[in-house]
Amino acid sequence: MSELSINTTQNVKINFIAASVGERLGSYFIDLIIKGSYLLVVGLVLFYFFHFERVLDSLDTWSIRAVVFIISFPILIYTITLESVFEGQTFGKKLLKIKVVKIDGYQAGFGDYFIRWFFRLVDFSVMGGMVALISIVTSKKSQRLGDMAAGTAVITLKNRINISHTILEEIGTSYVPTYPLVIKLSDNDMRIIKETFQKAVKKNDHEIIYKLVAKIESVTGIKNQSGDNSDFIRVVLKDYNYYTQNM
């Protein structure tokens, strides 16, 4: 697995592990099995139980094509629908614990998933998927053409889920929040803030901490009431967890 560095719009570098070719192929084939199972079930229901072939025999060519398109439509929109609903994951990606993200560090949106889906016509339909495979193997960020066009990458989520690598903060049941306006920030904002703050503390980089505080204040309208920048960020992290866990 190769390391993928994502530079956010706040000029913060976040390191992820790019999903391996094996993980992406595994995800692809799991989704393929799910699509195939759908066709098998629909085929059995329509032709074995309802003898749908009798209906098809009475239709013209264009009507038959329309029926085939309607039956196949869930397969056509499978990837874009699930990635939009599950924020970058299909069932295959969920099982393999990989995910689509923007290379600027933000959560990918429907437009990004649509571009990736559209480019499947080239990535997977040309040369039996070799275009996608070659692109992933040779690109620096393990991207297929659809990823390059959408500005996305596929990362692995394995071994990254613990209290120090997420936005979670330990807060007691009696915790009293200070800054209600922290809810203006997103989960991704808080992840960036926490990771950047932790790195700055380790390096004793007060300038980065000062810039983080200034950024939080400008985005949320919060004013640092503690007088200590590090304490302020710690309170913001805990407040965000308090409000998001109790809303």
CORZIJO-V170702 format. One record per run of one state. SS is the DSSP state (@ for helix, = for strand, . for the rest). FROM is the first residue (numbers start at 1). TO is the last residue. If there is no record, write none. Layout:
ss,from,to
SS,FROM,TO
SS,FROM,TO
This chain:
ss,from,to
.,1,2
=,3,7
.,8,12
=,13,18
.,19,20
@,21,49
.,50,52
@,53,57
.,58,60
@,61,76
.,77,77
@,78,85
.,86,90
@,91,96
.,97,97
=,98,102
.,103,109
@,110,118
.,119,119
@,120,123
.,124,125
@,126,138
.,139,144
@,145,150
.,151,151
=,152,156
.,157,179
@,180,184
.,185,186
@,187,203
.,204,205
@,206,220
.,221,228
@,229,245
.,246,247
